[in-house]
C-alpha cells in the first residue's frame, strides 16, 4: 500500500512525539511492504512566527492532497498569556478541521494492566475499561459568535447546533456501537440548555433506527462523576464539542496521564490523527514527553487505511512496553525512559526484534536495546 501522510508537527512537544510516530510508521512500512510519503507543513505558533498566520494556505493544500494527517499539538505561552492576541495558535487546529470537513473526534479510552500500579485508582476499578468518546467538532460554543463590550466588562460566546450536525455524528456513534457492546450514552445538559434539548430530541429519534443498540442519557455533571466512579458502565459516549473536550481529558486520568490517549478526527474528506494532549511547553526539547498518545493515533490511522494487522501490532508493542515498565516521566517521575527510547522500543517490537532478552542498562544509556 502506498499513502501520502501530511505531518503537522505544531508546537511544544508536538515535533518530538510526532517524530516517534514517524519512526514507528517507517518500521511498519519496512515490515509489511508499504510506502508512506511524509510531507511536513506549518501550523500553530510555529506558523505564526514564520508566516503571520496559524494556518498557511500551503498547509491546507498539503493536507487536502494527502490520504491522512498526523498532527502534533498547537499552543504557546506567549499567546496563552495574551488574551488580546488576534492571531492564536489554536486557530490553526480549528481551521484545519473546517478545511477538511472534520466533524467527529473519536477518542478511545482503554486501560492497561501495566499502568494500574501508577494510576490514582484501584486496579479493580480499572479492569475491563474500554470506551469510545464521540465528540462533535464543528459546532457549539467554540464556533459560535463571540462578543466583548467596548469597556471590556461584558463578554459572550454563542452556542449553536443544527439538526444535521447532530445527526451525522450520532449515526457514526450508533454504527460503531453495533460492533461493540451495543450501547450509546449521550452526555448533555438538557435540563438547562436549549442546544442540549435539541441533542436529546434528535438522538432519541435516531436511536429508533438502531434497535439493537441501547440508548442512555445522562446530564454531563453527573457523567463527569460517573466516568471516574464507574467507567466500565460506558461503551460509546456521544456528546457535543465542549463537553467532549472536557470529558475526554478527564478520562485520561484513568491511565494516569493525558499523554496516553489517541484520537481520530473524521468527516467528509481526509482524516486527521492526533494525541489529545497539549503542547506541554515546559517539557519541550527535553526528550521526556509521552509519545504513546501519538503512536496510538498512528494505529488509528492504519485502521483507517484498512491495515488492521499493522494497527494491532502497534497496540501489542505499546502493551509490551508498559508491561515491562518502560514509561515516560509523566507516568513514573522516578523511573522513567526518554521519549525517543519509547519510540525505539515500539519500532523494534514492530520489526520483530523483541520480545527477547533486554539489557535495561543499555536502554537507560540510550544504546542498543537488544543483545
HUBEL-V349731 format. One line per field, one symbol per residue. ss: DSSP state (@ for helix, = for strand, . for the rest). burial: b if it has 24 or more other C-alpha atoms within 12 Angstrom, else e. A space follows every 50 residues. Layout:
ss=???
burial=???
This chain:
ss=.=========...@@@@@@@@@@@@@@@@@@@..======...@@@@@@@ @.....@@@@@@@@...======...@@@@.........@@@@@@@@@@@ .=========..@@@.......@@@@...=======.........===.. ....===.....@@@@@@@@@@@@@@@@....======.....@@@@@@@ @@@@@@@......======@@@@@@@@@@.@@@..====.@@@@@@@@@@ @@@@@..@@@.======...=====.....@@@........@@@@@@@@@ @@@@...@@@@@@@@@@@@@@@@...............@@@@@@@@@@@@ .......=.@@@@@.....=.
burial=eebbbbbbbbbbbbbbbbbbbbbbbbbbbeeeeeebebbbbbbbbbbbee eebbbbeebbebbbebbbbbbbbbbbeeeeeeeeeebbbbbbbbbbbbbb bbbbbbbbbbbbbbbbebbeeeeebbeebbbbbbbbbbbbebeeeeeeee eeeeeeeeebbeeebbbbbbbbbbbbbeeebbbbbbbbbeeeeebbbbbb ebbbebbeebeebbbbbbbbeebbeebbebbbbbbbbbbbbbbbbbbbbb bbbbbbbbbbbbbbbbbeebbbbbbbbbbbbebbeebbbbbbbbbbbbbb bbebbebeebbbbbbbbbbbbbebbbbbbbbbeeebbbbbbbbbbbbbbb beebbeeeeeeebeeeeebee
